[in-house]
């Protein structure tokens, strides 16, 4: 007899879509013992509501041990677990409320595990932390591991005496458990499984709680306490929270905010709800940090705190929209830094470190569209790259300029309000901004979300004696790509006419087709140079006319504005 076919490895999109239609109101009650060296073991209770007649249900778990499984108090053998999945037969499931309980174990290791173990070679302290993005929650505990089945988490973690434990929710109770300590945390708001997290170890910590604000706590290795600029780091995180809450007109959406400086952390940061992890090496310096080190550290803070709204509160429905959270957080980080730290030259850094790599990648024959179909979360990590991390924020900057500040801001407010603690797609985002601004963003979505590549914009300056006879911008694809649908990218830009002996003139224009004609320039004195992307609002390869090239070579060093100088060169 042929073996029954299961869902297959990973989390397939088809499986995720089916489950999202089957269940809702998921809750995980997790109890985990962290006192062992090589593994952590515990129990879980999963509660959820199930739609009538929705058939069998698939549970995800790739850990080594799963036992004592009960589905609505009826035992189910775990021998049928295959490819990290166990099918729960519909005969054991109820319409409405359901409850699953089980015992489980998961590895603890220096790498390759859901729980990372780090030993401090200075004082032999041992630190544990989780990293579940994009789909490793099911390596840690049995769950429905997909971003659009948000759940409320309640952690109970038992750790060696003398350790401190941090998790997503606020601490509710701390009690002795033999020679160990049990930490019980309050239930969280609905969050995606990849955002569940805890950290445990002999952390040193600082807490700041100005009047009227929620406390923010910072945790670091005890051996590095003297090197941590805790006051500055907490202040920067708090400033970001305040700025974003005001700008979005949406309060910080979670019950608390802890910050963990995680040793040997593989990313710059990770936006876990209520417990943001930062890369220790980027935040703790043996010598006083340089200005670039401080600017880079603060940019990471602004990015991760932006995620608390974009990514954590409102989460992409599936990882094909990864660009949505990453692009917005990078863009918002630049906005925050430009306003709160004007000497940081944030928009110049954005051009050089974010947009320029995007242009390089998007001008190649191997580029891809921002939105990419993703059949299985096993392949989600392949979506991380310069298009998601660099093109996405550059496109969002153009979107904000195209629709105007007021419409952009109101659209984001409505988007966050209407999808709070839920999920959304890029179509939802553009719909909200389009309605708020009155701008039809259908073509914008087609050309920037679904189309690969970028435009090349040439400046066409025609003199009439010592006056401008005509000025136009002409766009075409920077590279011919197979299957390109053609057409002009919607775009609005500012054009600077630069003069050495009079004030510069700045004009705005938008493309309606392949050519944007600047009628207001006709008859103006011939400029020394023309720059067609003043303020770096547009997305594309902007090529100057011959007059501007000659002036830049001869006089470009005289430009004092750092962003304009970087754009011209």
C-alpha positions in Angstrom: 0.0 0.0 0.0 1.4 3.4 -0.9 2.2 5.8 1.9 -0.3 8.6 2.4 1.1 11.8 0.8 1.7 14.6 3.3 2.1 18.3 2.7 5.8 17.9 1.9 8.8 19.8 3.4 8.6 23.4 4.5 5.4 25.5 4.6 3.9 25.5 1.2 1.7 28.5 0.2 -1.1 26.2 -0.7 -1.0 24.7 2.8 -0.9 28.1 4.4 -3.9 29.4 2.4 -5.9 26.3 3.3 -5.1 26.6 7.0 -5.9 30.4 7.1 -9.4 29.5 5.9 -9.7 26.7 8.5 -8.8 28.3 11.8 -8.7 31.6 13.7 -8.1 33.1 17.2 -5.0 31.0 17.8 -3.4 30.9 21.3 -0.1 29.3 22.4 0.5 28.5 26.1 4.2 27.5 26.2 6.2 26.1 29.1 9.9 25.5 28.5 12.7 24.3 30.8 15.9 26.0 29.8 18.2 24.4 32.5 19.5 21.7 30.2 22.7 22.2 28.1 21.9 20.6 24.7 18.1 20.7 24.6 15.1 22.4 26.0 11.9 20.5 26.8 8.4 21.5 27.7 4.7 21.5 27.2 2.4 23.4 24.9 -1.4 24.0 24.9 -2.7 25.3 21.6 -6.2 26.8 21.4 -8.0 27.8 18.2 -11.4 28.2 16.6 -12.1 25.9 13.6 -14.6 26.5 10.8 -17.2 23.8 10.3 -16.5 21.1 7.8 -13.0 22.3 7.0 -11.4 18.8 7.0 -8.1 17.6 8.4 -5.7 20.2 9.9 -1.9 20.1 9.5 0.3 21.0 12.5 4.0 21.9 12.0 6.9 20.7 14.2 10.5 19.8 13.2 11.9 19.3 16.7 13.3 15.9 17.7 10.7 14.9 20.2 6.9 15.1 20.2 4.9 13.0 22.7 1.7 12.8 24.8 -0.3 14.6 22.1 -4.0 15.1 22.9 -6.5 16.7 20.5 -9.5 17.8 22.5 -8.4 15.3 25.2 -8.2 12.4 22.8 -4.8 10.9 22.2 -3.2 11.0 18.7 -0.1 9.0 17.8 2.9 11.1 16.6 4.2 8.3 14.5 2.6 9.8 11.4 4.8 12.9 11.6 6.5 13.4 8.2 8.6 16.3 6.7 8.0 18.4 9.9 4.2 18.0 9.8 1.5 16.0 11.6 -2.0 15.7 10.2 -4.8 16.1 12.8 -7.7 14.1 11.5 -11.0 16.0 11.2 -12.7 13.3 13.3 -10.8 14.6 16.4 -11.5 18.3 15.6 -14.6 20.3 16.7 -16.5 23.1 15.1 -15.6 26.2 17.1 -13.2 25.9 20.1 -10.4 23.3 20.0 -7.5 22.5 22.3 -4.3 20.6 21.6 -1.7 19.7 24.2 1.7 17.9 23.9 5.2 17.5 25.3 8.1 18.4 23.1 11.8 19.1 23.0 14.1 21.2 20.8 17.9 21.5 20.4 20.0 24.2 22.0 23.2 24.9 20.1 25.7 27.6 19.1 24.2 27.6 15.6 21.6 25.9 13.4 19.0 25.7 16.2 16.0 27.7 17.1 17.6 28.4 20.5 21.1 29.8 20.2 23.6 29.1 23.0 26.5 31.5 23.5 29.2 31.1 26.1 31.1 34.2 27.2 34.8 33.4 27.2 35.4 36.2 29.6 33.4 34.9 32.6 31.9 31.6 31.3 28.4 33.1 31.4 25.9 31.2 29.2 23.3 33.1 27.2 20.4 31.8 25.2 18.2 33.5 22.6 15.8 32.5 19.9 15.8 33.3 16.2 12.7 32.1 14.3 12.5 34.2 11.2 11.2 33.4 8.6 9.8 29.9 9.5 11.7 28.3 12.3 9.1 28.7 15.0 8.1 25.1 14.2 11.7 24.0 15.0 11.2 25.3 18.5 7.6 24.3 19.3 4.5 22.8 17.5 2.5 25.5 15.8 0.8 26.7 12.6 3.9 28.5 11.3 2.8 31.1 8.8 2.6 34.9 9.2 -1.1 35.3 8.7 -2.2 32.9 11.5 -1.4 35.4 14.2 -1.6 34.1 17.8 -1.5 35.3 21.4 1.5 33.9 23.2 1.9 33.1 26.9 5.5 32.1 27.8 6.5 30.2 31.0 10.2 29.7 31.1 12.3 27.9 33.8 15.9 29.0 33.9 18.9 28.6 36.3 18.8 30.7 39.4 20.6 34.0 38.9 19.5 34.3 35.2 17.2 36.9 33.8 14.6 36.0 31.2 13.0 38.3 28.6 10.0 37.3 26.4 7.4 39.0 24.2 5.0 39.9 27.0 5.4 41.7 30.3 6.6 39.6 33.3 3.6 38.5 35.3 5.2 36.4 38.0 8.6 35.1 39.1 8.9 32.2 41.5 11.3 29.5 42.8 11.3 26.1 41.0 13.6 24.0 43.0 17.1 25.1 42.2 15.8 27.2 39.3 13.5 30.1 38.8 10.2 30.1 36.9 9.4 33.2 34.8 5.7 33.5 33.8 4.9 36.2 31.2 1.5 37.8 30.4 -0.3 37.0 27.2 0.7 39.0 24.2 -1.3 40.8 21.6 -1.8 38.7 18.3 1.6 38.3 16.7 3.1 36.1 13.9 5.0 33.0 14.9 8.3 34.3 13.5 8.1 37.2 15.9 7.9 35.1 19.0 11.1 35.3 21.1 12.8 34.9 24.4 16.3 35.5 25.7 17.8 34.1 28.9 21.1 34.4 30.8 23.0 36.4 33.4 22.1 39.6 31.7 23.0 43.0 33.2 20.3 45.5 32.5 19.2 49.2 32.7 15.6 50.5 32.9 14.4 54.0 32.1 10.9 55.1 32.8 10.3 58.9 32.4 7.0 60.1 33.8 4.1 59.3 31.5 6.1 56.8 29.4 6.2 53.0 29.5 9.5 51.7 30.8 12.2 50.6 28.3 14.8 48.1 29.5 18.2 47.3 27.9 19.9 44.0 28.5 23.6 43.1 27.8 26.2 40.6 28.7 27.4 41.2 32.3 31.1 41.2 31.1 30.5 44.1 28.8 28.5 46.4 31.1 31.2 49.0 31.3 31.3 49.4 27.5 27.5 49.8 27.0 26.3 53.4 26.4 22.9 52.4 27.9 21.5 55.9 28.5 22.1 56.9 24.8 20.7 53.7 23.4 17.5 53.8 25.5 17.1 57.5 24.7 17.4 56.8 20.9 14.9 53.9 21.1 12.5 56.1 23.1 12.8 59.0 20.7 12.0 56.6 17.8 8.9 55.3 19.5 7.7 58.9 20.2 8.4 60.1 16.7 6.6 57.2 15.0 3.6 57.2 17.4 3.2 60.9 16.6 3.8 60.7 12.9 1.5 57.7 12.3 -1.0 59.0 14.9 -1.0 55.4 16.1 0.3 54.7 19.7 3.0 52.1 20.2 1.0 48.9 19.7 2.5 46.6 22.3 2.5 46.3 26.1 6.2 46.8 26.7 9.6 47.3 25.0 12.8 45.4 25.9 16.1 45.7 24.1 18.6 42.8 24.1 22.2 43.2 22.8 22.6 39.7 21.6 26.1 38.3 21.2 27.0 36.6 17.9 23.7 37.7 16.5 23.6 37.1 12.7 21.7 40.2 11.7 21.9 43.9 12.6 18.7 43.6 14.5 15.4 41.6 14.8 12.1 43.3 15.6 10.6 40.7 17.9 7.4 42.1 19.5 8.3 43.5 22.9 11.8 42.2 22.8 13.9 43.7 20.0 17.3 42.0 19.6 20.3 44.0 18.4 23.7 42.8 17.2 26.0 43.3 20.1 29.0 44.1 17.9 27.2 47.0 16.3 26.1 48.5 19.6 28.9 47.9 22.0 32.3 49.4 21.4 35.6 49.0 23.2 36.6 52.5 22.3 34.3 55.6 22.2 32.3 55.1 18.9 33.0 57.3 15.9 30.3 59.4 14.3 29.7 56.9 11.5 29.4 54.1 14.1 26.9 56.1 16.1 24.9 57.0 13.0 24.8 53.4 11.8 23.8 52.2 15.2 21.0 54.7 15.4 19.8 53.9 11.9 19.4 50.3 13.0 17.4 51.4 16.0 15.1 53.5 13.8 14.7 50.6 11.4 13.8 48.0 14.1 11.5 50.3 16.0 9.7 51.2 12.7 9.0 47.5 12.4 6.9 47.6 15.6 4.2 49.2 13.4 5.3 48.0 9.9 5.8 44.3 10.2 4.8 43.5 13.8 1.4 45.3 14.3 0.6 45.0 10.6 2.3 42.0 9.0 2.6 40.9 5.4 0.2 38.1 4.7 2.9 36.0 3.1 6.7 36.4 2.6 6.2 37.3 -1.0 5.5 40.8 0.4 8.7 40.8 2.5 9.6 44.1 0.8 6.6 45.7 2.4 8.0 45.6 6.0 11.7 45.9 5.1 11.3 48.7 2.6 9.1 50.8 4.9 11.3 50.3 7.9 14.4 51.4 6.0 12.6 54.4 4.5 11.1 55.4 7.8 14.5 55.0 9.5 16.0 57.6 7.1 13.1 60.0 7.7 13.5 59.7 11.5 17.2 60.2 11.3 17.0 63.2 9.0 14.6 64.9 11.4 16.1 63.9 14.8 19.7 64.0 13.7 20.0 66.6 11.0 23.8 66.5 11.1 23.8 62.8 10.1 23.2 63.6 6.4 20.7 60.8 6.4 19.4 61.3 2.9 22.9 61.4 1.5 23.6 58.1 3.2 20.3 56.8 1.9 21.4 57.7 -1.6 24.9 56.1 -1.3 24.1 53.1 0.8 20.5 52.2 -0.1 19.6 53.6 -3.6 23.0 53.1 -5.3 23.1 49.4 -4.6 19.5 49.1 -5.8 20.4 50.8 -9.1 23.4 48.4 -9.5 21.2 45.4 -9.0 18.2 46.6 -10.9 20.2 47.5 -14.0 21.5 44.0 -14.4 19.9 41.3 -16.6 19.3 39.2 -13.4 17.1 41.7 -11.6 13.6 40.8 -10.5 10.4 42.6 -9.5 9.8 43.7 -5.9 7.0 41.3 -5.5 8.0 37.7 -6.1 5.8 34.7 -5.9 6.9 32.3 -3.1 5.7 28.8 -3.2 7.2 27.7 0.1 8.7 29.4 3.1 11.7 27.2 2.8 12.8 29.5 0.0 11.9 32.7 1.8 15.5 33.6 2.7 16.3 33.8 -1.0 14.1 36.9 -1.2 16.4 38.8 1.1 18.6 40.9 -1.1 19.2 44.4 -2.7 15.9 44.5 -4.4 13.9 44.0 -1.2 16.3 45.9 1.1 17.4 48.7 -1.3 14.9 49.2 -4.1 11.9 48.9 -1.9 12.7 51.9 0.3 13.8 53.9 -2.7 10.4 53.2 -4.4 8.6 54.2 -1.2 10.4 57.5 -1.2 9.1 58.2 -4.7 5.6 57.1 -3.7 5.6 59.6 -0.8 6.7 62.4 -3.2 4.2 61.4 -5.9 1.1 61.5 -3.7 2.2 64.3 -1.4 3.1 64.4 2.3 -0.5 64.8 3.5 -2.0 62.0 1.5 0.9 59.7 2.2 0.7 60.2 5.9 -3.1 59.9 6.1 -3.0 56.8 4.0 -0.4 55.1 6.3 -2.5 56.0 9.3 -5.6 54.4 7.7 -3.6 51.3 6.7 -2.2 50.8 10.2 -5.6 51.5 11.8 -7.6 49.2 9.6 -5.2 46.2 9.8 -4.1 46.5 13.4 -2.8 43.2 14.8 -3.6 41.7 11.4 -2.1 41.1 8.0 -2.1 43.0 4.7 -0.8 43.0 1.2 0.9 45.6 -1.0 -2.5 46.1 -2.7 -4.0 47.0 0.7 -1.2 49.5 1.2 -1.5 51.3 -2.2 -5.3 51.2 -1.8 -5.2 53.1 1.5 -2.7 55.6 0.2 -4.6 56.1 -3.1 -7.9 56.7 -1.3 -6.3 59.2 1.1 -4.4 61.1 -1.5 -6.9 60.9 -4.4 -4.2 59.5 -6.7 -4.8 56.4 -8.8 -1.9 54.1 -7.9 -2.8 51.2 -10.2 0.0 52.0 -12.7 2.4 52.6 -9.9 1.8 49.1 -8.5 2.2 47.5 -11.9 5.4 49.3 -12.8 7.2 49.3 -9.4 5.8 46.2 -7.7 5.4 43.8 -10.6 7.9 45.0 -13.2 11.6 44.2 -13.0 14.2 46.8 -13.9 14.3 50.6 -13.8 14.0 53.6 -16.1 16.8 55.6 -17.6 15.9 59.4 -17.7 17.7 61.6 -20.1 17.7 65.4 -19.8 17.0 67.2 -23.1 18.0 70.9 -22.9 17.5 73.0 -26.0 18.9 76.6 -26.0 17.4 79.6 -27.7 20.2 82.0 -27.6 21.0 82.7 -24.0 17.6 81.4 -23.0 16.0 78.0 -22.6 14.1 77.0 -25.8 12.8 73.7 -24.4 13.5 71.4 -21.5 12.2 67.9 -21.3 13.0 64.6 -19.5 12.7 61.4 -21.6 12.6 57.9 -20.0 13.1 54.4 -21.4 14.1 51.1 -19.7 17.7 51.2 -18.5 18.0 47.6 -19.9 15.8 45.6 -22.3 14.6 42.7 -20.2 12.8 39.6 -21.6 9.1 39.8 -21.0 9.1 43.5 -20.1 5.6 44.8 -20.4 6.8 48.3 -21.5 5.3 51.6 -20.8 6.5 54.5 -18.7 7.1 54.4 -15.0 4.9 56.8 -13.2 7.2 59.4 -11.6 7.2 62.9 -10.1 10.5 64.7 -9.8 12.0 68.1 -8.9 14.3 69.6 -11.5 17.0 72.1 -10.4 18.3 74.7 -12.8 21.6 75.8 -11.3 23.2 79.2 -11.7 26.4 80.7 -10.4 25.3 84.3 -10.5 21.6 84.1 -9.5 19.3 81.9 -7.4 18.6 78.4 -8.6 15.2 77.6 -10.0 13.5 74.4 -8.9 10.5 73.1 -10.9 8.4 70.0 -10.4 7.2 67.7 -13.2 5.5 64.4 -13.6 5.7 61.8 -16.4 2.6 61.4 -18.4 4.0 58.9 -20.8 7.7 58.6 -21.8 8.3 62.4 -21.9 7.9 65.1 -19.2 8.0 68.6 -20.6 8.8 71.5 -18.3 6.9 74.3 -20.0 7.8 76.7 -17.1 11.4 76.5 -18.0 11.0 77.9 -21.5 12.4 81.4 -21.7 14.4 81.2 -18.5 18.1 82.1 -18.7 20.3 79.1 -19.7 21.5 77.5 -16.5 25.0 76.4 -15.8 23.6 72.9 -15.1 20.4 71.0 -14.9 19.8 68.2 -12.4 16.6 66.2 -13.0 16.3 64.5 -9.7 16.7 67.3 -7.1 16.2 65.9 -3.6 16.6 62.4 -4.9 12.9 61.8 -5.0 12.8 59.8 -8.3 13.8 56.2 -8.9 15.9 55.6 -12.0 19.2 56.3 -13.7 19.2 60.1 -14.3 21.7 61.0 -17.1 22.6 64.7 -17.4 22.9 66.7 -20.6 26.4 67.5 -22.0 26.3 71.1 -20.6 25.8 69.7 -17.1 28.5 67.1 -17.4 31.0 69.7 -18.4 30.0 72.1 -15.6 30.2 69.2 -13.0 33.7 68.3 -14.1 34.8 71.9 -13.9 32.8 73.3 -11.0 31.1 70.4 -9.2 33.4 70.7 -6.2 31.9 74.1 -5.4 28.5 72.6 -4.5 28.1 72.7 -0.8 24.9 70.7 -0.3 26.1 67.1 0.4 23.1 65.4 -1.2 23.2 67.5 -4.4 27.0 67.0 -4.6 26.6 63.3 -4.2 23.8 63.2 -6.9 25.9 65.2 -9.4 28.9 63.0 -8.9 
